[in-house]
Amino acid sequence: MADQFTLTGWLIMAFGLYCMAAGFGMAMTTDRFQQMFAEMERSPALSFVAGLLVFSIGTTILLVHPTNARWPDILVAIMGWGAAIEGLLFLAAPQVMWAIARPFMKTGPKLWGYIALALGIAFVIIGWFEVERTTVTLV
């Protein structure tokens, strides 16, 4: 179980694993991701559920994560606020989210998949070192 000292690292690693999985999927199965985006854009219900889920995750991160002035803590806060805002936009104005996402899908989703994969790897490494740095070992 994560304590207040290691929670930051675990959240960064979890976000990194998410980026890696999504990036790998986007890079390797581009057609599938384009179909998924098109289907979500056509379905108000899917957009609403996605917004509810993303908003819930973002606000949960913001509520449970202690905020300090260290850069890893700020990174987690940015992730939480980003998810909360994305979720609210999906709920209130999904057309805005699709206007933002559409150019990414048209300008090479494979490239964006590799970028997400690389960012995910970086986040996992950063998170791992954060957990290692903050773990207290009793001898």
N, C-alpha and C positions, 0 to 999 in steps of 0.2 A: 504494500500500500504506500502511496506517495504521501510524504509529509509536506509541510509548507516550504521546506528547503529544496526538495527534489521535484515538486509539482511543475515548476517552470520547465525543467528539462524533459519531463515526461510529456508535457503538452506540446513542446516543440518537436519531439520525436514522433508523436502521434500525427501531428500536422504533416511532418515529413513523409511518414508512411502513406498518408492519404495522397499527397502530391505525387509520390512515386507510383502508386497504383493507378491513379487517374492519368498521369503522364504516360506510363507504359501502355495503358489501354488506348489512349488517344494516339500514340505513335504507332502502335502495332495493328490496331483495328480502326483505322480512320473512318471507314465507311460506317461502321457500327456507331461511332460517336456522332457522326453527322446525322445519322438517322435518329439517334436518341435526342439530340438537340432539336431537330425538326419536330419530332413528336411532342416534346415538352412545350415547344413554342405554340403548337396547335392546340394544346390541351390546357384550358384554364385550371382544371382540377389538379393536374400534375404540377403546374407552376405554383399553385396555392400550397400544396403539400410540401413541395421543395422549399418554399419560403418559410413555412411553419417550422420545418426541420432545421433549416440553416439558422433561422432566428433563435430557435431554442438552444442550439449548440453554442452560438455566439454569446447569448446572454448567460448561459451556464458558465462558460469560461470566464466571463467578466465577473460573475458573482462569487466564484470559488477561488479565483486566482488572486493572491496578494499582490498589490501594485507597489513596486519599489522603483528607484531611479536607475537600476542596473539595466543594461541594454537587452539582456535576454527577457527580463520582465516586460520591458517596453514592447519587444517583439511579440510576446504572447498577447499583450493588451491590443496591439494592432490587429492581430489575427482575430481576437474576440470581437472587437468593434467592426472589423471588416465583414465578418460573418453576420453579425446582428444587422448591419446596414443592408447587406445583400439580401438577407431574409425579409426585411421590411420592404425593400423595393420589389421583391418577387410578390409579396402580399398586396401592396398598394398600387404599384405601377410596373407590372411585368414587362410592358413594352419597352421601358427604359433599360431593363436588364438585357432584353433580347437585342436592343440596339447596340449595347456595349459588346455582347457576345458574338453577334453575327459577323463582324469583320474578322475576328480571330478564327472563326470556322472557315471563312472564305480565303484567308491569306496563309494557308498552310497549317492545318491542324496537326500534321505530323511534326512540324518544327516546334509548335507550341507544346506538343506532347513531350518532346525531348527536353525543352526548357523546363517544363514542370518536373520531369524526372530528375534533372540535374539539381533543381532547387530542392526537391524532396531529399535527395542524397545529402545535400549540404545541411538541411534542417535536421536530419537524423544524426549526422555527425556532431552538429552544434549541441543538440539535445543530449546526446550521449556524454559529451564532455561536461555539460552543465550538471548532469546527474552525478557523474564521477567526482566533480569538483565539490558538490554540496553534500555528498553522502558522508555521514559521520560513522566511523567504525569504532566500536568499543572493544578494547583489548582486555 
